[in-house]
Every structure is written in C-alpha cells, then in structure tokens.
Amino acid sequence: MKYYKIILILFLAFIFQANDSVLNSTGGDLFPILESDIEMQKEILKLRLLDEMYVDVYFEFYNPTDEKELTVGFVVPPKYSPDYADNDSIQIEERKPDIENFSVIINDSVTDHKFGLLKNTPFKEVTKIEGKWNYVYYFKAKFKRGLNIIKHSYSFNGGYDSSGGRFYNYVLKTAKNWSGAKIGDFILQIDMGSDIQFELTDPISMHDNWSIIGSGKRKGNGFYIREGYIELKKNDLTPESDINVYIPGRIVDFMDTESVAYQAEVATQDELESLDTNRLRILRNYFFAREGYKFKSNDLSKFYSNYIWYIPIVDITSEEIYDKMGTKTKNRIEMIRRLEQLRK
C-alpha cells in the first residue's frame, strides 16, 4: 500500500507593491505532496469577513483503494513586515501566524492536531520546498475506501498595506495536485460584509461567472456589495489562479484632490470656493448617492451611475436619508449649500 503525505500549503500569493506591507496569515486548499489516486469530487468554500476572515470548507474526496492513514499538514508562513527579512529566522518565535479556531472533522470525527516550526516536525521533505522557517499544523487522517468527507475551518487576519488596504489570500491552485487535476463540483462564496467595495486581484477566467446574491454591483474584477455576498459555481474546475481579495484603503479615495470623495468629504471651504455651482451641486448630492438615493434629475443619476458603489433604492426619500445622517455629514452638506447660494 502506498503511503501518501498530504499537506495544506498556505503561502504568500499576493505580490507586494509597497515595502511596508504586513502579512499576518493566509488560507489555502488541501493537496498531496506526492502523486495521489484520491479525487477531490466536491468543494464548498465559504470566506466570511467579520473581525477577521473566517474560512469554512466542505470537501468530498473519493478513495478508490483500501483505507489509508495519512499525515496531513497545514503549512503557513511566519508573519511578514518590513521589520523582518522575508523567509528568515529573525525573531521567528515571535512571528507565529495569526490563525485561530483551527478545526478538522474527518468523516464526522474531530481530529486532534499539533503545531510547530517545519524544521522541528516530521515534515523533513517539506522543508526543501517550503523552507524550514515556516510553521505547520499537522495531524493523522484516515481515508476509507469510497467517499470521505472533510470539514475544515479556521480564521486568519490576512495583511494590510500603507494605504490602509487589506488583503486576504487563499491558495486554490493546489487542488490540481489531486487525481484528475480538478475539482469535480466547486462552489465558492465570499461574504465581505455590507456596504463594502473590494477587488479580486487575479484576472482569472473563473471570475466571469460570479453571481451577486443580494444587492450589489460588479465592474471588471471589482465589486460593491450593499448587502449579501458573491458566489461562483463551477463543474470540473482546474484552478489556474488563487483567490486574492483586496479591500482598498480610504486613503486612495482622498489622494486625488479633484475626486468627488475628496471634495465632498475632505476639502476645505477655501478649496470649495473655487468650484462652480454645478460642481457644488454634485458634491452636495454625493452624500445622498452614497446612501442609494434615486435621483429625479437625469444628470445626477447619470453622473453617479459611473460609480460602482451607487445602487439606487426606489422606496427611500431624501428626507429619510438626511434624518439618519450624522452631524458631521449634515454640516458638510450645509456648508456646500451655502456656497451654492452665494453663486446665485
């Protein structure tokens, strides 16, 4: 009987563009480091962002041969920041990845696991591929003949960059290492919360078939979700790229001093005084557009329809929106309104 070692590799799939990015942890799929005759027949992957990213995965594996006991690993890189050299041993004990609530249930049986540096575990061969300074969760798993169900869950913090943007990475390409090099039935749900704008940073073909469950809008690889989540369903999926979700920081909105966001929310009165009446009207209505007000004026409707976050709500009035606004927002609106009146 062949003995297979299976590992769940989690690695940094996001290529940093800024030298002050920080990585706390990532997520990823199971895969066999040696050739395997076990097929991944089904995967339901749910990513849900709350205070951190929560991952729930349901797998169906088919083992055509006799029962196997496998050593299963969950490999994760240490924390990364400019304070550390990448893939180095510097302060390695202080760089344990932020992964919590780790749980594996195999055929309805909860499985105990261990955790440590790769170099201190039985995964000696893995260190040649992943490096000895990575961490690993590992446990024993029995794959009976026929159908095997694995439920895997955990949470992780992802990373962030200097603009305040956050990214969450999940390695999916490793699924190709199972027999048949594909996932028979694949369902992916990404729930980033309400009133959220995010991007899928890899331009992979599987993005073409995303559905928005709830209220939202898509533009290219960018999504705005007022409420709900996005979903992808595929049969016989051979993943060619991983899942990389990026939430842009608000700093980006305010870098362009001519942008609507900057002028409406940040610009000083002196800056606004140089704008014409039409621009001021657009800025005053920005706050109503953000809340989904359906404009009666065609020009305002056309202007804000260019923004991914603008989704008109038919049964809400401007008075209702205004009543729910905070004092700071109301003060901005009134300041812009006064400037408009001075132009008349």
C-alpha positions in Angstrom: 0.0 0.0 0.0 1.3 3.4 -0.9 1.8 6.0 1.9 0.9 9.5 1.0 1.7 12.6 2.8 -0.9 15.4 2.3 -0.2 19.0 3.2 -2.3 22.1 3.1 0.1 24.7 1.8 -0.6 28.3 2.7 1.8 30.8 1.2 2.0 34.4 0.2 0.3 34.6 -3.2 0.0 38.4 -3.2 3.0 40.2 -4.7 3.7 43.2 -2.6 3.9 46.5 -4.4 4.8 48.5 -1.3 7.7 47.8 1.0 5.7 48.4 4.1 3.0 45.7 3.6 2.3 43.4 6.5 1.2 39.8 6.3 -0.3 38.1 9.3 -1.6 34.9 7.7 -3.2 33.4 4.6 -5.5 30.5 3.7 -5.5 27.6 1.2 -6.6 24.2 -0.1 -5.5 20.6 0.7 -3.2 18.9 -1.7 -1.0 15.8 -1.8 2.8 16.4 -2.0 3.2 13.0 -3.7 1.1 11.7 -6.6 -2.3 10.5 -5.3 -5.1 8.4 -6.6 -7.6 10.2 -4.4 -10.0 12.5 -6.2 -11.5 15.8 -4.9 -15.1 15.3 -6.1 -16.6 18.4 -4.3 -15.5 21.5 -2.5 -17.7 24.2 -0.9 -15.6 27.1 0.2 -17.0 29.9 2.3 -15.0 33.0 3.1 -16.7 35.4 5.5 -15.1 38.6 6.8 -16.1 39.7 10.3 -13.4 40.9 12.7 -11.1 38.6 10.7 -11.5 36.2 7.8 -13.4 33.1 8.7 -12.9 30.0 6.4 -15.3 27.1 6.2 -14.5 24.3 3.7 -16.5 21.2 2.9 -14.6 18.6 0.9 -15.7 15.3 -0.6 -12.8 13.0 -1.5 -13.1 9.6 -3.3 -10.5 7.0 -2.4 -10.7 4.1 -5.0 -8.4 1.8 -2.9 -8.0 0.4 0.6 -8.1 2.6 3.6 -5.0 4.9 4.1 -3.8 6.7 7.1 -2.2 10.0 6.0 -0.2 12.6 7.7 -1.9 15.8 6.9 -0.3 19.2 7.3 -1.4 22.9 7.2 1.7 24.9 6.3 1.7 28.7 6.9 4.4 31.3 6.5 5.6 33.3 9.5 4.3 36.9 9.9 6.0 39.3 7.5 6.6 43.0 7.9 9.5 45.4 7.0 10.9 44.6 10.4 11.8 41.1 9.3 13.7 39.6 6.4 11.4 37.5 4.3 11.9 33.7 4.8 14.4 34.3 7.5 14.8 33.1 11.1 14.8 36.6 12.6 12.7 36.6 15.8 10.9 33.5 14.4 9.3 32.6 17.7 7.5 36.0 17.7 6.2 35.6 14.2 3.7 32.8 14.7 0.9 33.3 12.1 -2.5 34.7 13.2 -4.6 31.6 12.6 -7.2 30.7 15.2 -10.2 28.3 15.7 -8.4 25.6 13.7 -10.7 22.6 13.4 -10.8 19.5 11.2 -13.6 16.9 11.1 -13.0 13.8 9.1 -15.9 11.5 8.4 -17.7 13.0 11.5 -14.7 12.5 13.8 -13.0 15.6 15.3 -9.2 15.3 14.7 -6.5 16.5 17.1 -3.6 18.4 15.7 -0.1 19.6 16.6 1.6 22.9 15.7 5.2 23.9 15.3 8.1 25.0 13.0 8.6 22.8 10.0 12.2 22.2 11.0 11.0 20.7 14.3 8.4 18.3 12.8 8.4 15.0 10.8 7.9 17.1 7.6 11.6 17.0 6.7 11.0 16.7 2.9 8.5 19.6 3.0 11.2 21.9 4.3 13.1 21.5 1.0 10.0 23.0 -0.8 8.6 25.4 1.8 11.6 26.3 3.8 12.4 25.3 7.4 11.2 28.6 9.0 7.5 28.1 8.0 5.0 26.8 10.5 2.8 23.8 10.2 -0.4 22.3 11.7 -0.4 18.6 11.3 -2.5 15.6 12.2 -3.3 11.9 11.3 -6.2 11.3 8.9 -7.8 8.0 7.7 -9.2 7.9 4.2 -11.5 4.9 4.0 -12.4 3.3 0.7 -15.0 5.3 -1.2 -16.4 8.6 -0.1 -14.7 10.7 2.6 -16.0 14.0 3.9 -13.7 16.5 5.5 -14.9 19.7 7.1 -12.2 22.3 7.8 -12.5 25.7 9.5 -10.3 28.4 10.9 -9.9 32.2 10.9 -7.0 34.4 9.9 -6.1 38.1 9.8 -4.7 38.5 6.3 -2.5 41.5 5.7 -2.6 45.3 5.1 -0.6 47.9 3.2 0.4 51.5 3.7 -2.8 52.9 2.1 -4.9 51.2 4.7 -5.9 48.5 2.2 -6.4 44.9 3.4 -5.8 41.7 1.5 -6.9 38.1 2.1 -5.3 35.3 0.1 -6.5 31.7 -0.4 -4.4 29.2 -2.3 -6.6 27.3 -4.7 -4.2 26.1 -7.4 -3.0 23.3 -5.2 -6.3 21.4 -5.9 -4.8 20.4 -9.2 -2.5 18.0 -7.5 -5.3 15.6 -6.7 -6.1 12.8 -9.1 -7.6 14.2 -12.3 -6.1 17.7 -11.5 -9.5 19.2 -10.9 -12.4 19.8 -8.5 -15.4 18.0 -9.7 -18.1 20.2 -8.2 -16.9 23.6 -6.9 -18.8 26.3 -5.0 -17.2 29.5 -3.7 -19.0 32.1 -1.5 -17.2 35.3 -0.5 -19.0 37.4 2.1 -17.1 40.6 2.9 -19.9 42.3 4.8 -22.3 45.1 4.0 -21.6 48.4 2.2 -18.2 47.2 1.1 -16.1 47.6 -2.0 -13.4 45.1 -2.9 -11.4 43.6 -5.8 -10.4 40.1 -6.9 -6.8 40.9 -7.8 -6.1 38.0 -10.1 -7.6 38.4 -13.6 -8.6 34.7 -13.9 -11.2 33.4 -16.2 -13.3 31.9 -13.4 -14.3 35.4 -12.4 -16.6 35.6 -15.5 -19.4 33.6 -13.8 -19.7 35.3 -10.5 -23.2 35.9 -9.2 -24.2 38.6 -6.6 -26.5 37.1 -4.0 -28.3 40.2 -2.5 -27.7 43.8 -3.6 -24.5 44.9 -5.3 -22.7 45.8 -8.5 -19.7 44.5 -10.4 -17.3 46.3 -12.6 -14.5 44.2 -14.1 -12.8 42.4 -11.1 -14.3 45.0 -8.7 -17.4 44.5 -6.6 -19.5 46.7 -4.4 -21.9 44.8 -2.1 -24.6 46.7 -0.2 -25.7 43.5 1.4 -25.2 39.9 0.6 -22.2 38.1 -1.0 -20.8 36.9 -4.3 -20.9 33.3 -5.4 -19.1 31.2 -8.0 -20.2 27.7 -9.2 -18.1 25.5 -11.5 -18.0 21.9 -12.6 -14.7 20.2 -13.3 -12.7 23.2 -12.3 -9.0 23.2 -13.0 -7.9 26.3 -11.0 -5.3 28.3 -12.8 -5.0 31.1 -10.2 -5.6 31.6 -6.5 -8.2 33.7 -4.7 -6.8 37.1 -3.7 -9.3 39.6 -2.2 -8.3 43.2 -1.8 -10.2 46.0 0.1 -8.8 49.4 -1.0 -8.0 51.8 1.8 -10.0 55.0 2.0 -6.7 56.9 1.7 -6.8 56.1 -2.0 -10.1 58.0 -2.3 -8.6 61.1 -1.0 -5.3 61.2 -2.8 -6.8 62.9 -5.9 -7.9 66.4 -4.8 -10.2 66.7 -7.8 -12.1 63.5 -6.9 -15.7 63.7 -5.7 -14.8 61.8 -2.5 -12.1 64.3 -1.6 -14.0 67.4 -2.4 -17.2 66.3 -0.7 -15.7 64.8 2.4 -12.3 66.5 3.0 -11.8 69.7 1.0 -11.6 73.0 3.0 -14.0 75.8 2.4 -11.3 77.8 0.6 -10.9 74.9 -1.8 -14.6 74.6 -2.4 -15.0 78.3 -3.1 -13.1 77.9 -6.4 -15.7 75.4 -7.7 -18.7 76.4 -9.9 -22.3 75.9 -9.0 -22.8 72.7 -10.9 -19.8 71.0 -9.2 -21.0 72.1 -5.8 -24.5 70.6 -6.5 -22.8 67.3 -7.4 -20.8 67.3 -4.2 -23.9 68.1 -2.0 -25.7 65.2 -3.5 -22.7 62.9 -3.1 -23.8 62.0 0.4 -27.3 61.1 -0.8 -25.8 59.0 -3.6 -23.7 57.0 -1.1 -26.9 56.1 0.7 -28.7 55.0 -2.5 -31.0 57.9 -3.2 -32.7 57.5 -6.6 -32.2 60.9 -8.2 -35.0 62.5 -10.2 -32.5 64.6 -12.1 -31.1 62.8 -15.1 -27.7 64.5 -14.9 -27.1 63.4 -11.3 -28.4 59.9 -12.0 -26.1 59.6 -15.0 -23.1 61.1 -13.1 -23.3 58.7 -10.1 -24.1 55.7 -12.2 -20.5 55.6 -13.2 -19.5 54.7 -9.6 -19.6 51.1 -8.6 -21.0 51.9 -5.2 -24.1 53.8 -6.5 -27.1 51.5 -6.3 -30.4 53.4 -6.3 -33.1 52.4 -3.8 -36.6 53.1 -5.1 -38.5 53.4 -1.8 -36.3 55.8 0.2 -36.7 59.6 0.3 -34.0 62.2 0.6 -35.6 63.3 3.9 -35.3 59.8 5.3 -31.6 59.7 4.3 -30.9 63.1 5.8 -32.5 62.3 9.1 -30.2 59.3 9.6 -27.0 61.3 8.7 -24.5 62.3 11.4 -23.9 65.8 12.5 -20.6 66.0 10.6 -22.2 65.0 7.3 -25.0 67.4 7.8 -22.6 70.2 8.4 -20.7 69.4 5.2 -24.0 69.5 3.2 -25.0 72.8 4.7 -21.6 74.4 4.1 -21.7 73.3 0.4 -25.3 74.5 0.2 -24.3 78.0 1.4 -21.6 78.2 -1.2 -24.1 77.3 -3.9 -26.4 80.1 -2.8 -23.6 82.6 -2.9 -23.1 81.7 -6.6 -26.8 82.6 -7.4 
